[in-house]
Amino acid sequence: MSLQALIFDVDGTLANTERDGHRVAFNQAFAEAGLEWHWSVEQYGQLLQVAGGKERIRHYIQHFCPDWQQPHDLQGFIADLHAAKNSHYQALLSQGTIPLRPGVERLLRDARVEGIRLAIATTSDLPNVITLLEQTLDKTSLSWFETIAAGDMVPAKKPAPDIYHYALNQLALEPTDCLVFEDSQVGCQAACAAGCRPIITVNDYTQHQDFAGALLVINHLGSPDQPCTYLAGDSGGADYLTIPVLTTLWEKSVS
């Protein structure tokens, strides 16, 4: 019995895409559609409690736009608006302005060398995931991941565990065979509900959230020249997360 796979969330985990990527793209789509909506940095942090872009738009309409005249086909309107937002987001990604978070590429490459399988479980739409990976790694990086569970592939989004159940089923693995990487409370809840043990890498939006059930909470994965900071859990004092450190964490979690 050994650690078999690492499963990664995307937005906020692989890269800090939320504030300077998705939020900006939403605002661009709103302006393009002639809407007088603008999501500030602070308000977007609050809206992130709702998983999924289309769900976030619907929540905003219901709670912040009481006098706005809704179109007859609200679902279609939201879908079109979200599609426009994704186009703007992918344009932002193509500019190369959103890098991977510290230690992410190093750990992905090390896992491949060690024969540990990789997967993604995210509420982000699949084209957004593909663009991010191709822009921050290389054109072959999609093949690094045995499965990319994304967007609307499952009925319920995080904090429901559906996306993790889907990924585990595709990998033909048990939850205890894996470690999960998340950045938010809803992601942590989803992973735990699926029986997985998450490692949390917080960001400015999530650093004060509740991560009950997490194996470890840190500011980022770290690197030799950029040590990580431990906020909860015990990694044995390592300056950054490596495959041996993760293996030890995993062994303790299943013992």
C-alpha positions, 0 to 999 in steps of 0.5 A: 500500500502506497500513495497512488495519486495527487488530485489538484483543484485549479483556481486558487490552488494551481494559480491565483486565478480568481482576483486578477483573472476570473473577476476581471473577466466577469467585469469585462463580460458585464461591460460588454453586455451593457450591464452596470455590474462591477465586482470589486476585489472585496465583493468577489471574495464574498461571491467565491462562497458560491462555487461555479461561475454560472451559479455565482452570476445567478446568486448575484442576480438574486441577492444584489439586483432586486430591481433588475429586469430579468430576461425571459430566458434567465438560464440562457442569459446566464449561460451566454454571459458566462461563455463571454466571461470565459472568452475574456478569461482565456484571453487574459491567460494567453497574455501569460500574466497569471503564473502558477503558484510557488512549488506547483510545477516542481511538485507536478514534475517530481510526482511524474518522476516518482510514478505518482499519478496526477488528476484534477478536480475543479468547478472551473470549465474544462477549456479554462483548465486546458488554457491555464495548463498550456500557458503555464506549463507546456502543450504536453501538460494535459497528458500529465493528468490521467483525468481532468474532472471539471465544470459541469461533468457532475450534477452538484458542485463543491462543497458537494463531493461529486467531482471527487467521486467522479475523479476517483472513479476515473482513476479506479482508486479509493479516497485513501489512495490519494492526497488532495490539494485545495485552497478553500473551505468549500473545496476542503469540505468537498474533499472530506465528504468524498473521504479524501484528506486535503492539503490546503494552500491558502490565498488572500481570499481564503486564509481565514476560512475554516479548514476542519478535516484538512491534513495540512494548511500552508501558504503555498507548496514552497520551494528551496528558495521560497520556504512555505509557512505552516498554518496548521498540521505537521509536516515534520519541519520541511521547508517545502513539500516534496514527494517524500514529505507527502508520502510521510504525511499520507502514511500517517493519515492512513495508519 
